[in-house]
Amino acid sequence: MTIVDPPIREQVAQRVQEALNRHQPRKYQVAVDTDAILEDDEWYHVVVKSPGDVRDRDFYDALASAEADLNDLNDGHQYLLVPAVAE
């Protein structure tokens, strides 16, 4: 895996956040960690987080729906949204 260059990382982060925004849970917001985007072949691995590290059904539904939207873009990449690990 390689770290994505800052200009591309910003574009990927914005694209992923827009997809997440279309599927946000009602009680909180899932956000992209812009510093945690990696590329592996044609895959973008994008770390996402929620306030208080909430991981309920709505969280995983939002991730799955956003991934489906992103992977339908046919932009030459596949997207994997990875939940952040709480410290």
Steps between C-alpha positions, in 0.01 A plus 500: 500500500613851428408835649296711258649837398330796676313644197357161407432420866287816527303403188444146626401626847251745351352233270463253787355760738240600241398135465483461877292817532230345282468213750577656841342352814247731663665525841863570405736562207748258346810686380803423286840512667680693227841400637419129469451423132712232341514354150563135421497422127163638391349515851467804725490406868332789679478516879172637635400588853198593706469708818551283805596211271134405445471174308136413466293369212451850359878550492563183300200565273641846420840351417354226280273740311776757447740228380241379250453854366875554472568168333231578240699807387720294268790738553760224483509450877314298757429644845521332838376700798680385812374587850764669716619312803433688824809582703 
